[in-house]
Amino acid sequence: MNAPATAATPKGVSDRIGRFLRMMKDWNASDLHLSVGRAPMFRIDGVINEIRYRALTDGDYKTLIEPITPPHLWQQFMNTGDVDFAYDLPGVSRYRVNLFRQQRGMGAVMRNLSSSLISIQKLNLPDVINRIVDFRSGLVLVTGPTGSGKSTTLAAIINEMNQKHSMHFITIEDPLEFVHENKKSLLSQREVHTHTEGFAQALRAAMRENPDCILVGEMRDLETISAALVAAETGILVFGTLHTNSAAKTIDRLISSFPVDRQSGVRNTLSGVLRAVVAQQLMRKKVGGRAAAVEIMFSNFAISSMIREGKTFQVSNAIASGKKDGMIAMDDTLKDMVEADLVEASDALDKAIDKDGFREYLKGRGVAVEGEEDPVPVSER
């Protein structure tokens, strides 16, 4: 049996990798990058910053990384050049670790997961997300680019459900990121390659484990997506993640994952089980730090019909006109952030879904837009 892929701190490590991880916490960095031939680097507020340190050698890399890597995974890394695991440094934080080889040698990225769960309120997510906490069936997707906080948002939702409801949660993750205590609910957290061979296999097994809710860490292939839809069809609440930046693109991505001859049936299934999509992107704030720009779609009769009839191009308009139902469009969130002087207008434009419409909005506010000259505020025209 494989050892768990969550490493504890071996004796003596605190004066090696621990120095960087404590500094990472002090600097409020989200990621530590190690690459042979370069000095270590932190990602702070989305920007890579080099640490004042010597360029790492192969020996430095092994001294820093091998002691915190479970032995069977270090051997796997030596054999294949890629491995993922989670690492705990008590009193500091928990980290998702990826080891890889690249042209110049060995590399690693350690992402700070924070050892404590953060509430929905502390994440400054829209209050309407709390509606998801009371869902009991269907499919809920949390989407966004890599590093956009999908796992953190899902952990906050499940933590709230754990405190409020008596349920059996099964999580399937690679690696296991946030560790939940059993509160009102029972949580069975499974790590791919440690407790199960893969996402799809664990999903099929979960159907026999009397779950109320299943969290799929990543819906990365057809087999996993298909198994998640089947689970949602049976009345289980299923949470999943995808790397898309809007609800409409999320729906299209799910459907296009299937062969053309199956897509009509998948649209019918998805129209019946999809309950909500939360799409988020992290934005750099003007004053430092980052904030999440969030789009929220709750399925209703109109959206279900659009999915079933293959008219997903209409979903964005349905979200924009669904404010009374608690929906929030990504571009509306970005406009609110610009209005509040929270983010740079150019950054908001870069993340906008309807870029032409967002340019018009910025021009109307008198904000300079790349490719446009001397915008004039509406009040002065």
Contacts in CASP RR format, 6 or more apart in sequence:
PFRMAT RR
TARGET T0000
AUTHOR 0000-0000-0000
METHOD contacts of the structure
MODEL  1
MNAPATAATPKGVSDRIGRFLRMMKDWNASDLHLSVGRAPMFRIDGVINE
IRYRALTDGDYKTLIEPITPPHLWQQFMNTGDVDFAYDLPGVSRYRVNLF
RQQRGMGAVMRNLSSSLISIQKLNLPDVINRIVDFRSGLVLVTGPTGSGK
STTLAAIINEMNQKHSMHFITIEDPLEFVHENKKSLLSQREVHTHTEGFA
QALRAAMRENPDCILVGEMRDLETISAALVAAETGILVFGTLHTNSAAKT
IDRLISSFPVDRQSGVRNTLSGVLRAVVAQQLMRKKVGGRAAAVEIMFSN
FAISSMIREGKTFQVSNAIASGKKDGMIAMDDTLKDMVEADLVEASDALD
KAIDKDGFREYLKGRGVAVEGEEDPVPVSER
2 72 0 8 1.000
2 193 0 8 1.000
2 194 0 8 1.000
3 70 0 8 1.000
3 71 0 8 1.000
3 72 0 8 1.000
3 194 0 8 1.000
4 70 0 8 1.000
4 191 0 8 1.000
4 194 0 8 1.000
5 70 0 8 1.000
5 73 0 8 1.000
5 84 0 8 1.000
5 85 0 8 1.000
5 86 0 8 1.000
5 175 0 8 1.000
5 176 0 8 1.000
5 191 0 8 1.000
5 193 0 8 1.000
5 194 0 8 1.000
6 85 0 8 1.000
6 86 0 8 1.000
6 87 0 8 1.000
6 88 0 8 1.000
6 175 0 8 1.000
6 176 0 8 1.000
6 191 0 8 1.000
7 68 0 8 1.000
7 69 0 8 1.000
7 70 0 8 1.000
7 85 0 8 1.000
7 86 0 8 1.000
7 87 0 8 1.000
7 88 0 8 1.000
8 88 0 8 1.000
8 90 0 8 1.000
9 68 0 8 1.000
9 88 0 8 1.000
9 89 0 8 1.000
9 90 0 8 1.000
10 67 0 8 1.000
10 68 0 8 1.000
12 67 0 8 1.000
13 67 0 8 1.000
13 68 0 8 1.000
14 89 0 8 1.000
16 63 0 8 1.000
16 64 0 8 1.000
16 67 0 8 1.000
17 64 0 8 1.000
17 65 0 8 1.000
17 67 0 8 1.000
17 68 0 8 1.000
18 89 0 8 1.000
18 92 0 8 1.000
20 32 0 8 1.000
20 40 0 8 1.000
20 51 0 8 1.000
20 64 0 8 1.000
21 32 0 8 1.000
21 89 0 8 1.000
21 92 0 8 1.000
21 93 0 8 1.000
21 95 0 8 1.000
21 110 0 8 1.000
22 92 0 8 1.000
23 42 0 8 1.000
23 51 0 8 1.000
24 32 0 8 1.000
24 42 0 8 1.000
24 110 0 8 1.000
24 112 0 8 1.000
25 92 0 8 1.000
25 93 0 8 1.000
25 112 0 8 1.000
27 42 0 8 1.000
27 44 0 8 1.000
28 44 0 8 1.000
28 289 0 8 1.000
29 42 0 8 1.000
29 43 0 8 1.000
29 44 0 8 1.000
29 49 0 8 1.000
29 112 0 8 1.000
30 43 0 8 1.000
30 44 0 8 1.000
30 46 0 8 1.000
30 111 0 8 1.000
30 112 0 8 1.000
30 147 0 8 1.000
31 42 0 8 1.000
31 43 0 8 1.000
31 109 0 8 1.000
31 110 0 8 1.000
31 111 0 8 1.000
31 112 0 8 1.000
32 40 0 8 1.000
32 41 0 8 1.000
32 42 0 8 1.000
32 108 0 8 1.000
32 109 0 8 1.000
32 110 0 8 1.000
32 112 0 8 1.000
33 40 0 8 1.000
33 41 0 8 1.000
33 42 0 8 1.000
33 43 0 8 1.000
33 48 0 8 1.000
33 107 0 8 1.000
33 108 0 8 1.000
33 109 0 8 1.000
34 40 0 8 1.000
34 56 0 8 1.000
34 61 0 8 1.000
34 64 0 8 1.000
34 65 0 8 1.000
34 107 0 8 1.000
34 108 0 8 1.000
34 109 0 8 1.000
34 110 0 8 1.000
35 41 0 8 1.000
35 56 0 8 1.000
35 102 0 8 1.000
35 104 0 8 1.000
35 105 0 8 1.000
35 106 0 8 1.000
35 107 0 8 1.000
35 108 0 8 1.000
36 56 0 8 1.000
36 57 0 8 1.000
36 58 0 8 1.000
36 60 0 8 1.000
36 61 0 8 1.000
36 104 0 8 1.000
36 105 0 8 1.000
36 106 0 8 1.000
36 107 0 8 1.000
37 55 0 8 1.000
37 56 0 8 1.000
37 57 0 8 1.000
37 104 0 8 1.000
37 105 0 8 1.000
38 50 0 8 1.000
38 55 0 8 1.000
38 56 0 8 1.000
38 104 0 8 1.000
39 50 0 8 1.000
39 51 0 8 1.000
39 52 0 8 1.000
39 53 0 8 1.000
39 54 0 8 1.000
39 55 0 8 1.000
39 56 0 8 1.000
40 50 0 8 1.000
40 51 0 8 1.000
40 53 0 8 1.000
40 56 0 8 1.000
41 48 0 8 1.000
41 49 0 8 1.000
41 50 0 8 1.000
41 51 0 8 1.000
42 48 0 8 1.000
42 49 0 8 1.000
42 51 0 8 1.000
43 49 0 8 1.000
45 284 0 8 1.000
45 285 0 8 1.000
45 288 0 8 1.000
45 289 0 8 1.000
45 290 0 8 1.000
46 282 0 8 1.000
46 284 0 8 1.000
46 290 0 8 1.000
47 284 0 8 1.000
54 60 0 8 1.000
56 64 0 8 1.000
58 105 0 8 1.000
58 106 0 8 1.000
61 106 0 8 1.000
61 107 0 8 1.000
61 108 0 8 1.000
64 108 0 8 1.000
65 99 0 8 1.000
65 106 0 8 1.000
65 108 0 8 1.000
66 74 0 8 1.000
68 87 0 8 1.000
68 97 0 8 1.000
69 77 0 8 1.000
69 83 0 8 1.000
69 85 0 8 1.000
69 97 0 8 1.000
69 99 0 8 1.000
70 85 0 8 1.000
73 83 0 8 1.000
73 85 0 8 1.000
74 83 0 8 1.000
76 83 0 8 1.000
77 83 0 8 1.000
77 99 0 8 1.000
81 99 0 8 1.000
81 100 0 8 1.000
81 101 0 8 1.000
82 98 0 8 1.000
82 99 0 8 1.000
82 100 0 8 1.000
82 101 0 8 1.000
83 98 0 8 1.000
83 99 0 8 1.000
84 96 0 8 1.000
84 97 0 8 1.000
84 98 0 8 1.000
84 99 0 8 1.000
84 174 0 8 1.000
84 175 0 8 1.000
85 97 0 8 1.000
85 175 0 8 1.000
86 94 0 8 1.000
86 95 0 8 1.000
86 96 0 8 1.000
86 97 0 8 1.000
86 113 0 8 1.000
86 175 0 8 1.000
86 176 0 8 1.000
86 177 0 8 1.000
86 191 0 8 1.000
87 94 0 8 1.000
87 95 0 8 1.000
87 97 0 8 1.000
87 110 0 8 1.000
88 94 0 8 1.000
88 95 0 8 1.000
88 115 0 8 1.000
89 95 0 8 1.000
91 115 0 8 1.000
92 115 0 8 1.000
93 112 0 8 1.000
93 113 0 8 1.000
93 114 0 8 1.000
93 115 0 8 1.000
94 112 0 8 1.000
94 113 0 8 1.000
94 114 0 8 1.000
94 115 0 8 1.000
94 177 0 8 1.000
94 178 0 8 1.000
94 179 0 8 1.000
95 110 0 8 1.000
95 111 0 8 1.000
95 112 0 8 1.000
95 113 0 8 1.000
96 110 0 8 1.000
96 111 0 8 1.000
96 113 0 8 1.000
96 175 0 8 1.000
96 177 0 8 1.000
97 108 0 8 1.000
97 109 0 8 1.000
97 110 0 8 1.000
97 111 0 8 1.000
97 175 0 8 1.000
98 108 0 8 1.000
98 109 0 8 1.000
99 106 0 8 1.000
99 107 0 8 1.000
99 108 0 8 1.000
100 106 0 8 1.000
100 107 0 8 1.000
100 108 0 8 1.000
101 107 0 8 1.000
111 147 0 8 1.000
113 151 0 8 1.000
113 152 0 8 1.000
113 177 0 8 1.000
113 178 0 8 1.000
114 152 0 8 1.000
117 155 0 8 1.000
117 156 0 8 1.000
117 159 0 8 1.000
117 178 0 8 1.000
117 180 0 8 1.000
118 152 0 8 1.000
118 155 0 8 1.000
118 156 0 8 1.000
119 156 0 8 1.000
119 159 0 8 1.000
119 160 0 8 1.000
120 129 0 8 1.000
120 130 0 8 1.000
120 156 0 8 1.000
120 157 0 8 1.000
120 160 0 8 1.000
123 152 0 8 1.000
123 153 0 8 1.000
123 156 0 8 1.000
123 292 0 8 1.000
124 291 0 8 1.000
124 292 0 8 1.000
125 153 0 8 1.000
125 156 0 8 1.000
125 292 0 8 1.000
125 294 0 8 1.000
126 294 0 8 1.000
126 296 0 8 1.000
126 328 0 8 1.000
128 296 0 8 1.000
128 326 0 8 1.000
128 328 0 8 1.000
129 153 0 8 1.000
129 157 0 8 1.000
129 278 0 8 1.000
129 294 0 8 1.000
129 296 0 8 1.000
130 160 0 8 1.000
131 276 0 8 1.000
131 298 0 8 1.000
131 326 0 8 1.000
132 140 0 8 1.000
132 157 0 8 1.000
132 275 0 8 1.000
132 276 0 8 1.000
132 278 0 8 1.000
133 157 0 8 1.000
133 160 0 8 1.000
133 161 0 8 1.000
133 164 0 8 1.000
133 165 0 8 1.000
135 237 0 8 1.000
135 275 0 8 1.000
135 276 0 8 1.000
136 212 0 8 1.000
136 237 0 8 1.000
137 232 0 8 1.000
137 235 0 8 1.000
137 236 0 8 1.000
137 237 0 8 1.000
137 275 0 8 1.000
138 232 0 8 1.000
138 235 0 8 1.000
138 236 0 8 1.000
138 237 0 8 1.000
138 238 0 8 1.000
138 273 0 8 1.000
138 274 0 8 1.000
138 275 0 8 1.000
139 228 0 8 1.000
139 229 0 8 1.000
139 232 0 8 1.000
139 238 0 8 1.000
139 240 0 8 1.000
139 270 0 8 1.000
139 273 0 8 1.000
139 274 0 8 1.000
139 275 0 8 1.000
140 237 0 8 1.000
140 238 0 8 1.000
140 239 0 8 1.000
140 240 0 8 1.000
140 275 0 8 1.000
140 276 0 8 1.000
140 277 0 8 1.000
140 278 0 8 1.000
141 219 0 8 1.000
141 239 0 8 1.000
141 240 0 8 1.000
141 241 0 8 1.000
141 242 0 8 1.000
141 250 0 8 1.000
141 274 0 8 1.000
141 276 0 8 1.000
141 277 0 8 1.000
141 278 0 8 1.000
142 150 0 8 1.000
142 153 0 8 1.000
142 154 0 8 1.000
142 239 0 8 1.000
142 240 0 8 1.000
142 241 0 8 1.000
142 277 0 8 1.000
142 278 0 8 1.000
142 279 0 8 1.000
142 280 0 8 1.000
143 150 0 8 1.000
143 241 0 8 1.000
143 242 0 8 1.000
143 243 0 8 1.000
143 244 0 8 1.000
143 245 0 8 1.000
143 246 0 8 1.000
143 247 0 8 1.000
143 250 0 8 1.000
143 277 0 8 1.000
143 278 0 8 1.000
143 279 0 8 1.000
143 280 0 8 1.000
144 150 0 8 1.000
144 241 0 8 1.000
144 242 0 8 1.000
144 243 0 8 1.000
144 244 0 8 1.000
144 245 0 8 1.000
144 279 0 8 1.000
144 280 0 8 1.000
144 281 0 8 1.000
145 243 0 8 1.000
145 245 0 8 1.000
145 281 0 8 1.000
146 243 0 8 1.000
147 282 0 8 1.000
148 280 0 8 1.000
148 281 0 8 1.000
148 282 0 8 1.000
148 292 0 8 1.000
149 280 0 8 1.000
149 282 0 8 1.000
149 292 0 8 1.000
150 241 0 8 1.000
150 280 0 8 1.000
151 177 0 8 1.000
151 178 0 8 1.000
151 217 0 8 1.000
151 241 0 8 1.000
152 178 0 8 1.000
153 278 0 8 1.000
153 280 0 8 1.000
153 292 0 8 1.000
154 215 0 8 1.000
154 217 0 8 1.000
154 239 0 8 1.000
154 240 0 8 1.000
154 241 0 8 1.000
155 177 0 8 1.000
155 178 0 8 1.000
155 180 0 8 1.000
157 239 0 8 1.000
158 169 0 8 1.000
158 171 0 8 1.000
158 180 0 8 1.000
158 187 0 8 1.000
158 213 0 8 1.000
158 215 0 8 1.000
158 239 0 8 1.000
159 180 0 8 1.000
161 167 0 8 1.000
161 169 0 8 1.000
161 185 0 8 1.000
161 213 0 8 1.000
162 169 0 8 1.000
162 180 0 8 1.000
162 181 0 8 1.000
162 182 0 8 1.000
162 183 0 8 1.000
162 184 0 8 1.000
162 185 0 8 1.000
162 187 0 8 1.000
163 183 0 8 1.000
163 184 0 8 1.000
164 184 0 8 1.000
165 184 0 8 1.000
165 185 0 8 1.000
166 184 0 8 1.000
166 185 0 8 1.000
167 184 0 8 1.000
167 185 0 8 1.000
167 186 0 8 1.000
167 212 0 8 1.000
167 213 0 8 1.000
168 185 0 8 1.000
168 186 0 8 1.000
168 188 0 8 1.000
168 209 0 8 1.000
168 210 0 8 1.000
168 211 0 8 1.000
168 212 0 8 1.000
168 213 0 8 1.000
169 180 0 8 1.000
169 185 0 8 1.000
169 186 0 8 1.000
169 187 0 8 1.000
169 188 0 8 1.000
169 211 0 8 1.000
169 212 0 8 1.000
169 213 0 8 1.000
169 214 0 8 1.000
169 215 0 8 1.000
170 188 0 8 1.000
170 189 0 8 1.000
170 190 0 8 1.000
170 202 0 8 1.000
170 206 0 8 1.000
170 209 0 8 1.000
170 211 0 8 1.000
170 213 0 8 1.000
170 214 0 8 1.000
170 215 0 8 1.000
171 180 0 8 1.000
171 187 0 8 1.000
171 188 0 8 1.000
171 189 0 8 1.000
171 190 0 8 1.000
171 214 0 8 1.000
171 215 0 8 1.000
171 217 0 8 1.000
172 190 0 8 1.000
172 192 0 8 1.000
172 196 0 8 1.000
172 198 0 8 1.000
172 199 0 8 1.000
172 202 0 8 1.000
172 203 0 8 1.000
172 206 0 8 1.000
172 214 0 8 1.000
172 215 0 8 1.000
172 216 0 8 1.000
172 217 0 8 1.000
173 189 0 8 1.000
173 190 0 8 1.000
173 191 0 8 1.000
173 192 0 8 1.000
173 215 0 8 1.000
173 217 0 8 1.000
174 191 0 8 1.000
174 192 0 8 1.000
174 193 0 8 1.000
174 198 0 8 1.000
174 199 0 8 1.000
174 217 0 8 1.000
174 218 0 8 1.000
175 191 0 8 1.000
175 192 0 8 1.000
176 189 0 8 1.000
176 190 0 8 1.000
176 191 0 8 1.000
176 194 0 8 1.000
179 189 0 8 1.000
180 187 0 8 1.000
180 189 0 8 1.000
181 187 0 8 1.000
188 209 0 8 1.000
188 211 0 8 1.000
190 196 0 8 1.000
190 202 0 8 1.000
192 198 0 8 1.000
192 199 0 8 1.000
192 202 0 8 1.000
195 202 0 8 1.000
196 202 0 8 1.000
196 205 0 8 1.000
199 216 0 8 1.000
199 217 0 8 1.000
199 218 0 8 1.000
199 219 0 8 1.000
199 220 0 8 1.000
199 221 0 8 1.000
199 223 0 8 1.000
199 224 0 8 1.000
199 227 0 8 1.000
200 221 0 8 1.000
200 223 0 8 1.000
200 224 0 8 1.000
200 226 0 8 1.000
200 227 0 8 1.000
203 214 0 8 1.000
203 216 0 8 1.000
203 224 0 8 1.000
203 227 0 8 1.000
203 228 0 8 1.000
203 231 0 8 1.000
204 227 0 8 1.000
206 214 0 8 1.000
206 231 0 8 1.000
207 230 0 8 1.000
207 231 0 8 1.000
207 234 0 8 1.000
207 236 0 8 1.000
211 236 0 8 1.000
212 236 0 8 1.000
212 237 0 8 1.000
213 236 0 8 1.000
213 237 0 8 1.000
213 238 0 8 1.000
213 239 0 8 1.000
214 228 0 8 1.000
214 231 0 8 1.000
214 236 0 8 1.000
214 237 0 8 1.000
214 238 0 8 1.000
214 239 0 8 1.000
215 238 0 8 1.000
215 239 0 8 1.000
215 240 0 8 1.000
216 224 0 8 1.000
216 228 0 8 1.000
216 238 0 8 1.000
216 239 0 8 1.000
216 240 0 8 1.000
216 241 0 8 1.000
217 240 0 8 1.000
217 241 0 8 1.000
218 224 0 8 1.000
218 240 0 8 1.000
218 241 0 8 1.000
218 242 0 8 1.000
219 225 0 8 1.000
219 228 0 8 1.000
219 240 0 8 1.000
219 241 0 8 1.000
219 242 0 8 1.000
219 254 0 8 1.000
221 257 0 8 1.000
222 257 0 8 1.000
222 258 0 8 1.000
225 254 0 8 1.000
225 257 0 8 1.000
225 258 0 8 1.000
226 258 0 8 1.000
228 238 0 8 1.000
228 240 0 8 1.000
229 266 0 8 1.000
229 269 0 8 1.000
229 270 0 8 1.000
229 273 0 8 1.000
231 238 0 8 1.000
232 238 0 8 1.000
232 273 0 8 1.000
233 269 0 8 1.000
233 273 0 8 1.000
242 250 0 8 1.000
242 253 0 8 1.000
242 254 0 8 1.000
244 250 0 8 1.000
244 253 0 8 1.000
244 279 0 8 1.000
245 279 0 8 1.000
245 281 0 8 1.000
245 330 0 8 1.000
245 351 0 8 1.000
245 353 0 8 1.000
246 279 0 8 1.000
246 295 0 8 1.000
246 316 0 8 1.000
246 330 0 8 1.000
246 353 0 8 1.000
247 277 0 8 1.000
247 279 0 8 1.000
247 295 0 8 1.000
247 297 0 8 1.000
247 315 0 8 1.000
247 316 0 8 1.000
247 319 0 8 1.000
248 312 0 8 1.000
248 313 0 8 1.000
248 315 0 8 1.000
248 316 0 8 1.000
250 277 0 8 1.000
250 279 0 8 1.000
251 270 0 8 1.000
251 274 0 8 1.000
251 277 0 8 1.000
251 307 0 8 1.000
251 312 0 8 1.000
251 315 0 8 1.000
252 312 0 8 1.000
254 266 0 8 1.000
254 270 0 8 1.000
255 263 0 8 1.000
255 266 0 8 1.000
255 267 0 8 1.000
255 270 0 8 1.000
255 312 0 8 1.000
256 263 0 8 1.000
258 266 0 8 1.000
267 307 0 8 1.000
267 308 0 8 1.000
267 309 0 8 1.000
267 310 0 8 1.000
268 308 0 8 1.000
270 307 0 8 1.000
271 304 0 8 1.000
271 305 0 8 1.000
271 307 0 8 1.000
271 308 0 8 1.000
272 299 0 8 1.000
272 304 0 8 1.000
274 299 0 8 1.000
274 304 0 8 1.000
274 307 0 8 1.000
275 298 0 8 1.000
275 299 0 8 1.000
276 296 0 8 1.000
276 297 0 8 1.000
276 298 0 8 1.000
276 299 0 8 1.000
277 295 0 8 1.000
277 296 0 8 1.000
277 297 0 8 1.000
278 294 0 8 1.000
278 295 0 8 1.000
278 296 0 8 1.000
279 294 0 8 1.000
279 295 0 8 1.000
279 296 0 8 1.000
279 297 0 8 1.000
279 330 0 8 1.000
280 292 0 8 1.000
280 293 0 8 1.000
280 294 0 8 1.000
280 295 0 8 1.000
281 292 0 8 1.000
281 293 0 8 1.000
281 330 0 8 1.000
281 351 0 8 1.000
282 290 0 8 1.000
282 291 0 8 1.000
282 292 0 8 1.000
282 293 0 8 1.000
283 290 0 8 1.000
283 291 0 8 1.000
283 292 0 8 1.000
283 293 0 8 1.000
283 334 0 8 1.000
283 337 0 8 1.000
283 342 0 8 1.000
283 343 0 8 1.000
283 347 0 8 1.000
283 348 0 8 1.000
283 351 0 8 1.000
284 290 0 8 1.000
284 343 0 8 1.000
284 344 0 8 1.000
284 347 0 8 1.000
285 291 0 8 1.000
285 342 0 8 1.000
285 343 0 8 1.000
286 341 0 8 1.000
286 342 0 8 1.000
286 343 0 8 1.000
286 344 0 8 1.000
291 337 0 8 1.000
291 342 0 8 1.000
291 343 0 8 1.000
293 330 0 8 1.000
293 333 0 8 1.000
293 334 0 8 1.000
293 337 0 8 1.000
293 348 0 8 1.000
293 351 0 8 1.000
294 328 0 8 1.000
294 330 0 8 1.000
294 333 0 8 1.000
295 319 0 8 1.000
295 328 0 8 1.000
295 329 0 8 1.000
295 330 0 8 1.000
295 333 0 8 1.000
296 319 0 8 1.000
296 326 0 8 1.000
296 327 0 8 1.000
296 328 0 8 1.000
297 303 0 8 1.000
297 315 0 8 1.000
297 318 0 8 1.000
297 319 0 8 1.000
297 327 0 8 1.000
298 325 0 8 1.000
298 326 0 8 1.000
298 327 0 8 1.000
299 307 0 8 1.000
300 318 0 8 1.000
300 325 0 8 1.000
302 318 0 8 1.000
303 315 0 8 1.000
303 318 0 8 1.000
305 311 0 8 1.000
306 312 0 8 1.000
306 314 0 8 1.000
306 315 0 8 1.000
306 318 0 8 1.000
307 315 0 8 1.000
316 329 0 8 1.000
316 353 0 8 1.000
316 354 0 8 1.000
318 327 0 8 1.000
319 327 0 8 1.000
319 328 0 8 1.000
319 329 0 8 1.000
320 327 0 8 1.000
320 329 0 8 1.000
320 331 0 8 1.000
320 332 0 8 1.000
329 353 0 8 1.000
330 351 0 8 1.000
330 352 0 8 1.000
330 353 0 8 1.000
331 352 0 8 1.000
331 353 0 8 1.000
331 354 0 8 1.000
331 357 0 8 1.000
331 358 0 8 1.000
334 343 0 8 1.000
334 348 0 8 1.000
334 351 0 8 1.000
334 352 0 8 1.000
334 358 0 8 1.000
335 348 0 8 1.000
335 358 0 8 1.000
335 361 0 8 1.000
337 343 0 8 1.000
337 348 0 8 1.000
338 345 0 8 1.000
338 348 0 8 1.000
338 362 0 8 1.000
338 365 0 8 1.000
338 367 0 8 1.000
345 362 0 8 1.000
345 367 0 8 1.000
345 369 0 8 1.000
346 370 0 8 1.000
348 358 0 8 1.000
349 355 0 8 1.000
349 358 0 8 1.000
349 359 0 8 1.000
349 362 0 8 1.000
349 369 0 8 1.000
352 358 0 8 1.000
359 369 0 8 1.000
359 372 0 8 1.000
362 369 0 8 1.000
362 375 0 8 1.000
363 369 0 8 1.000
363 372 0 8 1.000
363 375 0 8 1.000
364 375 0 8 1.000
364 377 0 8 1.000
364 378 0 8 1.000
365 377 0 8 1.000
365 378 0 8 1.000
366 375 0 8 1.000
366 376 0 8 1.000
366 377 0 8 1.000
366 378 0 8 1.000
367 375 0 8 1.000
368 375 0 8 1.000
369 375 0 8 1.000
END
